[in-house]
Each structure stands twice: as structure tokens, then as C-alpha cells.
């Protein structure tokens, strides 16, 4: 069984993240979306809320599960017997960072990283930019998957 981890803070989970999940799903038997908890980062949404919203988004897809974690991604992969880590790339800047992390994960745990380039229409979308727009009361409906967008409007 081919199991992959898709890690990130997902604060919030954007249409770019959803696109990576949808494009990666045919490659794997199971994808575990790992919502990373970093105590030193200030988050807009609590980890539990992020897990709940992403779980709701994929409730009809049994091959996708969502968990939170507060340790290394390689440890999450080991706990779930994952052989792969999926990462999305928007730019060369992302590639430089992700290449180094992928090498470390390969060295520490023998886990391969599969990098998918984001779709051009999502290349400018990042969680940090969406958080800033939300903080200033701007409409972010084009940047969030429909079910998550609906919850943010309530």
C-alpha cells in the first residue's frame, strides 16, 4: 500500500493545497494530510479547527485522512508507515527549501518526497497572504475551497 503524508500548517487550507491533494490522490492508496502545530508561530485558526475543516472537505473520500502533529514530519510518516511525502512548489524559492528538507527526510527515514508544481492559476496564493487578507476583512472566497469558505463566512 502506497501511503503519503501531505504536511503543512494549512492556516488556512487554500485552493492551492486542495489542488495538490486532488492531483496526488491517483498516485497513492492513501494520503494523510498532516496539520503541523508550531507553538512559536502565531496561527489564525486553532489546529483542531483546521483538522475539522479539512476533514469535512474530504469526508466523502475514504483514502484521505487528516491528523495534527507537533513533531517532525518524518516522525509522522513513520507513525503512519508512509513511504512518501507530498509537497507543492510555487516557485524556485520553494524548490530550494523543499530540496533540502527532502534530502534530510530521505537521510533520516528513507522517505521519498514527491514534489508537484502548483497550477499556474494558484501560483500566487499562499496561506500567509490569505491570512492577511482575512485580517483586513477582504473577500477570500476565490482562495479557499468552497466548504471551508462557507464556514469562514459564518
C-alpha positions in Angstrom: 0.0 0.0 0.0 1.4 3.4 -1.0 0.9 5.9 1.7 1.8 9.6 1.5 1.9 12.4 4.0 0.9 15.9 2.8 2.3 18.1 5.6 1.7 21.8 6.2 0.3 24.4 8.6 -2.7 24.9 6.3 -3.6 28.1 8.2 -5.9 28.3 6.2 -6.2 25.4 3.7 -6.3 27.0 0.3 -7.5 26.0 -3.2 -3.8 25.5 -4.0 -3.5 22.9 -1.2 -6.7 21.2 -2.4 -5.3 21.1 -6.0 -2.2 19.3 -4.8 -4.2 16.8 -2.8 -6.5 16.1 -5.8 -3.6 15.7 -8.2 -1.6 13.5 -5.8 -4.5 11.2 -4.9 -4.3 9.0 -8.1 -0.6 8.3 -7.2 -1.3 6.8 -3.8 -3.6 4.4 -2.0 -3.9 6.8 1.0 -3.0 10.4 1.7 -2.7 11.7 5.3 -2.9 15.4 5.5 -0.8 16.4 8.4 -1.7 19.7 10.1 1.5 20.8 11.7 1.4 22.6 15.0 4.2 25.0 15.6 3.9 26.7 19.0 6.3 29.5 18.0 4.1 30.5 15.1 1.0 32.7 15.6 -1.9 31.0 13.9 -5.2 32.4 12.7 -7.1 29.2 13.3 -6.6 26.6 16.1 -5.2 23.3 14.9 -8.4 21.5 15.9 -10.4 23.8 13.6 -8.1 23.3 10.7 -8.2 19.5 11.1 -12.0 19.6 11.4 -12.5 21.8 8.3 -10.1 19.8 6.1 -11.7 16.5 7.3 -15.1 17.9 6.4 -13.8 18.9 3.0 -12.7 15.2 2.3 -15.4 13.4 4.3 -16.5 11.5 1.2 -13.0 10.4 0.2 -12.0 7.4 2.3 -8.4 7.5 1.1 -7.8 10.8 2.8 -7.4 11.3 6.5 -6.4 14.4 8.5 -4.3 14.5 11.6 -2.5 17.1 13.6 1.1 16.7 14.7 3.7 18.7 16.6 6.9 16.9 15.9 9.0 16.3 12.7 7.2 15.3 9.5 9.5 12.3 9.2 8.2 11.1 12.6 4.6 11.5 11.4 5.5 9.5 8.3 7.0 6.7 10.4 3.9 6.6 12.7 1.7 6.0 9.7 4.1 3.8 7.7 4.2 6.4 4.9 6.8 5.9 2.2 6.2 9.3 0.6 5.8 13.0 1.5 3.9 15.2 -1.0 4.9 18.8 -1.3 3.6 21.6 -3.6 6.0 24.0 -5.3 5.0 27.5 -6.3 8.4 28.9 -7.2 12.2 28.4 -7.4 12.3 29.8 -3.9 10.1 26.9 -2.7 12.2 24.4 -4.6 15.5 25.4 -2.8 13.9 24.9 0.6 12.0 21.8 -0.2 15.0 20.1 -1.8 17.0 20.4 1.4 14.1 19.2 3.5 13.5 16.3 1.1 17.2 15.3 1.4 17.0 15.3 5.1 13.8 13.3 5.2 15.4 10.7 2.9 18.5 10.6 5.1 16.7 10.3 8.4 13.9 7.9 7.4 14.2 6.7 3.8 11.0 8.5 2.9 10.8 9.9 -0.7 9.4 13.3 -1.4 7.2 13.8 -4.4 7.1 17.5 -5.4 4.2 18.7 -7.5 4.3 22.1 -9.2 1.2 24.1 -8.4 -1.2 25.0 -11.1 -0.3 28.4 -12.7 -3.6 29.8 -11.6 -2.7 29.1 -7.9 1.0 30.2 -8.0 0.4 33.5 -6.2 -1.8 32.0 -3.4 -0.2 31.4 0.0 -1.8 30.8 3.4 0.1 33.8 4.8 -1.3 36.2 2.1 -4.8 34.8 2.7 -4.5 35.2 6.4 -3.5 38.8 5.9 -6.5 39.4 3.6 -8.8 37.8 6.2 -7.3 40.0 9.0 -8.2 43.1 6.9 -11.7 41.9 6.2 -11.2 41.2 2.5 -13.1 38.6 0.4 -11.0 35.4 0.2 -13.7 33.2 -1.4 -11.6 32.7 -4.5 -8.7 31.3 -2.5 -10.5 28.8 -0.2 -12.2 25.5 -1.1 -16.0 26.0 -1.1 -16.8 24.2 2.1 -14.1 26.0 4.1 -15.1 29.3 2.6 -18.7 28.8 3.7 -17.5 28.2 7.3 -15.4 31.4 7.3 -18.4 33.4 6.3 -20.5 32.3 9.3 
